[in-house]
């Protein structure tokens, strides 16, 4: 059984934007698409560690603000020709609230 932690309302994340959830060990960027899907990635580009939360969201990718790497929001994988991956986390939307899997967070932290 997966335990989920309540993070925020979907509306707290701007469309085509992000919000950062910070902890002592890990920062997670929550992204919202134009059709209100929400994705969670480690807020660190696999290339040079740039803050993905400050990137530009388009479709289901985010472009890193440092060197324009495109990262898939669902998988965390860099899009070709670039290679690399950042952690992606399961997200659940319930009653308009965004929730993250505690088990998935514990594996990375």
N, C-alpha and C positions, 0 to 999 in steps of 0.2 A: 504494500500500500504506500502510495506516494503522499508525503505531507507537502502542503503548499503554503507559501507565505504571501500574505496580501501586501502589495507594493503601492498601488495608486489606482486612480480611476483612469480608464482609457482616455478620457478627455483631458487628463493632465499631461498627456504626451501630444505635442503638436503634430498635425498631419505633415508628413514628409519631414519630420523632425525627430528629436530624441530627448530623452531624460536619463540622467545618470543616477544609479543606485550605488552608493559608496559604502565600503566596509573597511576594516583595518587591513584586510588582506587582498581585496579584490574590488574593482570597479566594473559594474555591468551597465552597458548602454541599452536602453529600451528604445526601439524604433517603431514608428507607426506609419503605415502606408496610407495612400489616398482612400483605399477601400477598408480602412480601419483594422487591418491585420497588425498584430503586434509581435515583434521579434526581440530576442535578447541575445546580445553578444558580449563577450569580454571587451571592455573599452580599450582595446589595444590592437593596432594593426600588426599583422604578422611580419611586415617588412621592417619597419624601424620603430615600432611601438607607438605610433601616432594615435591620438584620441579619436576613435571612430565616431564618437558622439558629436564631434565638431564637423563631421563630414556632410556631404550632400546626399540625401536619400532620393533615389529615382527607381521606380518600380519596386523590385525586391532586392536591390543592392544599395550599398552605401559606398561613396568614394572617399577614401582617406584624404584628409586635408593637407597632409605633408607631401606625398608623392603621387597622388591620384590613383592609387591602387583601388580596384573595385572588388568589394567583398560581398558575397552572397549572404543575405540576411538570415536565410533558413539554415544554412550549413556552416557559415563562417569561412568557407573556402574562398581564396582569392580567385578571380576570374582570369583566364588566359590573356596574355602569355605569362602573367605573373603566377607564382606558386607559393603556397603557404596557407595556413589556417589559423583562425582564432577560435576560442571556445564558443559554441552556441548552446543556449540553455532552453529547456522546455518552458513554454509559457501557456498559461490557462487563463481564459477570460470567463468570468462568472459574474452575472448581474452587473456588467459594466465595469468590473474591477479586474486589474491585471494581477496575476499571481505567478510566482516562480517556484519551481521544485526545490525544496530544501535539500533533498538527496543529491541533486545535480550540483548544487552550489558547494556542498560539503566535499564532493570529489575533487574540486578544483582548488578550493581555499587552503 
